[in-house]
Amino acid sequence: MVAASADAIAPYFGRLAIAALTLHVLGFGFGYAVSKALRYPESVARTVSIEVGMQNGGMAASLAREHFAAMPLAAAAGVFSGVVQNIIGGLVAAWWKRR
């Protein structure tokens, strides 16, 4: 999806990357913080953090492609989100494994 529309997406790359990064960083952070504030054990707080932080970018892209067929760039946000969530999720999981 992104490769086919690379020229049209290029001017918005920074905005898409910042939006996806913000969505997932806040999701991981709020999931963890709220769980800890409610005094759940560390294992539960980490699980909630991952569940909140890992959104389904692939599904978002597919739904955008199906329901907004006239707007081919609508799926790009879902694709960016999927890539960013996997990078951040992997980093968080690796960090927690070491702790």
KEZAFI-979283 format. One line per field, with one value per residue: x, z, y of N, C-alpha, C, O in turn; residue in one letter. Coordinates in steps of 0.05 Angstrom, whole numbers, plus 5000, padded with zeros to 4 digits. Layout:
n_east <- X_...
n_up <- Z_...
n_north <- Y_...
ca_east <- X_...
ca_up <- Z_...
ca_north <- Y_...
c_east <- X_...
c_up <- Z_...
c_north <- Y_...
o_east <- X_...
o_up <- Z_...
o_north <- Y_...
aa <- A_...
# end
This chain:
n_east <- 5016_5037_5083_5061_5039_5079_5101_5059_5054_5102_5108_5080_5105_5133_5093_5058_5092_5103_5051_5037_5077_5067_5015_5024_5065_5040_4998_5025_5048_5004_4973_5007_5015_4963_4949_4987_4973_4925_4942_4956_4992_5061_5066_5015_5008_5047_5026_4976_4996_5021_4977_4946_4981_4995_4964_4921_4948_4949_4897_4871_4891_4870_4815_4810_4825_4783_4736_4745_4756_4760_4798_4859_4904_4886_4896_4949_4962_4948_4985_5035_5026_5024_5078_5106_5084_5103_5158_5164_5138_5171_5218_5202_5187_5237_5266_5237_5246_5300_5298
n_up <- 5000_5017_4986_4934_4935_4948_4930_4939_4993_5016_5028_5076_5111_5160_5194_5196_5220_5270_5292_5295_5329_5375_5388_5402_5442_5482_5491_5511_5556_5586_5595_5628_5671_5692_5708_5748_5783_5800_5832_5813_5804_5780_5735_5714_5702_5663_5623_5612_5593_5545_5517_5511_5484_5437_5381_5326_5270_5219_5212_5214_5167_5128_5136_5125_5071_5050_5063_5049_4995_4953_4972_4971_5003_5055_5080_5093_5143_5179_5163_5176_5231_5245_5235_5271_5321_5326_5328_5375_5412_5412_5432_5484_5506_5504_5539_5587_5595_5609_5658
n_north <- 4976_5025_5030_5033_5083_5118_5168_5204_5199_5215_5273_5275_5242_5254_5275_5231_5193_5217_5220_5165_5146_5177_5158_5104_5106_5135_5099_5053_5076_5099_5053_5023_5060_5070_5019_5010_5051_5033_4993_4942_4880_4878_4844_4844_4899_4906_4872_4897_4945_4929_4909_4955_4989_4962_4967_4947_4955_4933_4915_4964_4988_4953_4960_5014_5014_4983_5011_5063_5068_5105_5138_5128_5139_5135_5087_5089_5111_5069_5030_5055_5058_5004_4988_5022_5006_4954_4961_4994_4960_4915_4937_4953_4903_4877_4909_4903_4849_4847_4871
ca_east <- 5000_5054_5101_5046_5032_5102_5104_5038_5057_5128_5106_5067_5118_5139_5068_5049_5110_5098_5024_5038_5095_5052_4993_5034_5080_5019_4983_5041_5052_4980_4966_5024_5011_4937_4950_5002_4957_4904_4957_4958_5020_5078_5060_4989_5013_5061_5007_4958_5011_5025_4951_4937_5001_4995_4939_4923_4953_4941_4867_4864_4897_4851_4789_4812_4825_4757_4714_4752_4770_4765_4820_4880_4923_4874_4908_4977_4965_4948_5011_5055_5020_5033_5107_5115_5077_5121_5185_5162_5131_5195_5237_5191_5189_5265_5274_5226_5259_5325_5294
ca_up <- 5000_5019_4963_4911_4939_4961_4922_4952_5023_5023_5041_5101_5127_5187_5209_5201_5239_5296_5301_5302_5352_5398_5395_5415_5466_5502_5498_5529_5581_5602_5603_5651_5693_5704_5722_5773_5800_5812_5849_5802_5805_5758_5711_5703_5691_5637_5604_5604_5576_5518_5504_5503_5466_5411_5366_5302_5246_5195_5210_5207_5139_5113_5138_5110_5043_5041_5067_5037_4970_4937_4984_4974_5024_5081_5092_5100_5172_5191_5157_5194_5259_5249_5237_5296_5344_5327_5338_5403_5428_5414_5450_5511_5515_5509_5563_5611_5599_5622_5685
ca_north <- 5000_5049_5031_5042_5111_5130_5196_5219_5197_5227_5299_5272_5222_5264_5276_5203_5180_5229_5212_5137_5145_5188_5140_5080_5113_5142_5075_5037_5091_5101_5026_5016_5079_5066_4993_5013_5069_5016_4975_4915_4871_4886_4828_4854_4926_4902_4860_4918_4964_4918_4907_4982_5000_4948_4969_4930_4972_4918_4916_4992_4992_4938_4973_5040_5007_4974_5031_5089_5060_5128_5153_5107_5146_5131_5063_5094_5114_5043_5017_5068_5050_4976_4987_5035_4990_4931_4970_5001_4937_4899_4950_4951_4875_4871_4924_4890_4823_4851_4882
c_east <- 5017_5072_5086_5040_5055_5105_5084_5042_5082_5125_5094_5081_5123_5115_5057_5066_5105_5071_5024_5055_5080_5030_5003_5050_5060_5004_4999_5043_5027_4970_4981_5017_4984_4936_4965_4987_4935_4916_4956_4987_5035_5071_5034_4993_5028_5043_4987_4972_5014_4998_4941_4956_5001_4968_4942_4924_4945_4911_4858_4869_4877_4823_4788_4811_4798_4736_4720_4768_4776_4788_4843_4900_4912_4887_4937_4981_4965_4974_5033_5051_5029_5063_5117_5108_5095_5149_5184_5156_5155_5215_5227_5194_5218_5275_5263_5238_5285_5321_5283
c_up <- 5000_4995_4938_4912_4951_4954_4936_4982_5032_5037_5069_5120_5156_5204_5216_5222_5268_5308_5310_5327_5377_5407_5411_5441_5488_5510_5517_5556_5598_5612_5628_5675_5707_5719_5749_5793_5814_5828_5839_5804_5779_5733_5698_5689_5664_5616_5594_5586_5548_5503_5495_5482_5438_5398_5340_5277_5221_5191_5202_5178_5121_5113_5123_5080_5033_5042_5056_5012_4952_4948_4990_4996_5052_5095_5102_5130_5187_5187_5175_5223_5264_5251_5263_5320_5347_5337_5367_5421_5432_5433_5479_5522_5521_5535_5588_5616_5614_5651_5702
c_north <- 5025_5052_5041_5071_5128_5160_5214_5220_5213_5254_5297_5252_5230_5265_5249_5190_5191_5221_5183_5133_5154_5169_5116_5085_5119_5117_5057_5050_5092_5074_5018_5034_5074_5040_4996_5031_5053_4993_4946_4907_4879_4870_4837_4881_4924_4891_4881_4938_4954_4916_4934_4994_4987_4948_4953_4948_4959_4918_4944_4997_4977_4951_4999_5034_4998_4995_5058_5084_5084_5145_5134_5114_5141_5107_5068_5098_5088_5028_5029_5059_5022_4974_4999_5018_4966_4939_4977_4977_4919_4911_4949_4923_4868_4885_4911_4862_4825_4860_4861
o_east <- 5012_5075_5097_5035_5050_5112_5090_5034_5082_5138_5098_5071_5118_5115_5048_5055_5105_5070_5014_5047_5081_5027_4992_5047_5063_4997_4988_5041_5028_4961_4970_5013_4983_4925_4956_4988_4927_4901_4956_5005_5022_5070_5032_4983_5021_5044_4982_4960_5010_4997_4928_4946_5008_4951_4965_4904_4935_4902_4840_4852_4868_4810_4769_4797_4790_4720_4702_4789_4796_4798_4845_4913_4927_4889_4947_5001_4981_4984_5049_5070_5041_5073_5134_5125_5102_5161_5200_5168_5159_5227_5244_5202_5223_5290_5278_5240_5292_5340_5278
o_up <- 4985_4984_4922_4891_4962_4972_4944_4995_5054_5057_5086_5141_5174_5227_5238_5240_5287_5332_5332_5345_5398_5431_5432_5460_5511_5534_5537_5577_5622_5634_5647_5698_5732_5741_5769_5817_5837_5837_5855_5804_5759_5711_5674_5668_5646_5592_5570_5566_5529_5479_5474_5463_5418_5405_5332_5265_5202_5168_5186_5165_5101_5092_5109_5065_5011_5024_5053_5007_4937_4935_5013_5007_5072_5120_5118_5141_5206_5205_5186_5237_5285_5268_5277_5338_5370_5352_5383_5442_5454_5449_5497_5545_5541_5550_5608_5639_5630_5667_5726
o_north <- 5044_5074_5056_5084_5149_5176_5236_5239_5224_5259_5315_5246_5215_5256_5244_5176_5176_5214_5176_5118_5141_5164_5109_5070_5110_5114_5048_5037_5086_5071_5006_5024_5074_5038_4984_5026_5059_4975_4927_4923_4885_4882_4837_4886_4939_4899_4883_4947_4969_4922_4936_5007_5001_4932_4947_4955_4972_4921_4947_5010_4989_4953_5005_5049_5005_4998_5075_5095_5083_5164_5124_5095_5143_5107_5052_5088_5084_5014_5014_5053_5016_4958_4986_5015_4958_4924_4968_4974_4908_4896_4944_4919_4855_4873_4908_4854_4808_4858_4865
aa <- M_V_A_A_S_A_D_A_I_A_P_Y_F_G_R_L_A_I_A_A_L_T_L_H_V_L_G_F_G_F_G_Y_A_V_S_K_A_L_R_Y_P_E_S_V_A_R_T_V_S_I_E_V_G_M_Q_N_G_G_M_A_A_S_L_A_R_E_H_F_A_A_M_P_L_A_A_A_A_G_V_F_S_G_V_V_Q_N_I_I_G_G_L_V_A_A_W_W_K_R_R
# end
